[in-house]
């Protein structure tokens, strides 16, 4: 049962998405592409398996709305980066892209390459108490 008015200050560690259901999400086009999966459940952003997410690496941000209501996904990071949104039941809004609206039961994929390490904040513009963070790391690979 959704809990109304719950402040979701939960910090989301970025996740690597493994084991996609056939046809649910596009396959990665490169071995170097990393995946983050976030579900919106009971008006809370929820992540699964945690793994470091590196700045400067192409990233798939997979967002699933498991709630019975529409949610937004807005981040100041999107305004400064080239972003491609794929999915149905979404509405892109703002100058360039500031965020998306996602209908109940829908999934979308946001493709971007985070430019620098640090914290990426995001929130639902329709429900101000629904918010989260992803930490981007600058870790040498190899």
BELVENBEL-V10139 format. One record per pair of residues at least 6 apart in sequence whose ideal C-beta (glycine too) atoms are under 8 Angstrom apart, sorted by the first residue. I is the first residue (numbers start at 1). J is the second residue. Records with the same first field share a line. If there is no record, write none. Layout:
I->J + J
This chain:
1->42
2->42 + 43 + 67 + 68
3->42 + 43
4->43
5->129
6->42 + 43 + 44 + 129
7->129
8->43 + 44 + 45 + 129 + 130 + 131 + 132
9->131
10->44 + 45 + 46 + 132
11->132 + 133 + 135
12->38 + 45 + 46 + 47 + 132 + 133 + 134
13->47 + 50 + 134 + 135
14->34 + 36 + 47 + 50 + 51 + 52 + 53 + 134 + 135 + 136
15->35 + 36 + 37 + 38 + 47 + 48 + 49 + 50 + 51
16->34 + 35 + 36 + 49 + 51
17->25 + 35 + 36 + 37 + 48 + 49 + 60 + 62
18->35 + 49
20->27
24->107
25->60 + 62 + 107 + 109
26->60 + 86 + 109
28->35 + 60
30->58
32->57 + 58
33->57 + 58 + 59 + 60
34->51 + 53 + 54 + 57 + 58 + 59 + 60
35->59 + 60 + 62
36->47 + 53 + 59 + 60 + 61 + 62 + 134
37->47 + 48 + 62 + 64
38->45 + 46 + 47 + 61 + 62 + 63 + 64 + 132
39->45 + 46 + 47 + 48 + 63 + 64 + 65 + 66
40->46 + 63 + 64 + 65 + 66 + 67 + 71 + 102 + 124 + 130
41->66 + 67
42->67
43->67 + 71 + 127 + 129 + 130
44->130
45->122 + 130 + 131 + 132
52->137 + 139
53->59 + 114 + 134 + 135 + 136 + 137
54->136 + 137 + 138 + 139 + 141
55->114 + 115 + 116 + 117 + 118 + 136 + 137 + 138
56->113 + 114 + 115 + 116
57->113 + 114
58->111 + 112 + 113
59->111 + 112 + 113 + 114
60->109 + 110 + 111
61->109 + 110 + 111 + 112
62->107 + 108 + 109
63->73 + 100 + 102 + 107 + 108 + 109 + 110
64->106 + 107
65->71 + 102 + 103 + 104 + 105 + 106 + 107
66->105
67->104
68->104
69->104
70->101 + 102 + 103 + 104 + 126
71->101 + 102 + 124 + 126 + 127 + 130
72->99 + 100 + 101 + 102 + 123 + 124 + 125 + 126 + 127
73->99 + 100 + 101 + 102 + 110 + 122 + 124
74->98 + 99 + 122 + 123 + 124 + 125
75->99 + 120 + 121 + 122 + 123
76->121
77->112 + 114 + 120 + 121 + 122
78->96 + 97 + 98 + 99 + 110 + 112
79->94 + 95 + 96 + 97 + 98
80->115
81->112 + 113 + 114 + 115
82->112 + 113
83->96 + 97 + 110 + 111 + 112
84->110 + 111 + 112
85->92 + 97 + 100 + 108 + 109 + 110 + 111
86->108 + 109 + 110 + 111
87->102 + 106 + 107 + 108 + 109
88->106 + 108
89->102 + 103 + 105 + 106 + 108
90->100 + 101 + 102 + 103 + 106 + 108
91->100 + 101
92->100
93->99 + 100 + 101
99->125
100->108 + 110
101->126
102->108
114->120 + 136
116->136 + 138
117->136 + 137 + 138
118->135 + 136
119->133 + 134 + 135 + 136
120->133 + 134 + 135 + 136
121->131 + 132 + 133
122->131 + 132 + 133 + 134
123->130 + 131 + 132
124->130 + 131
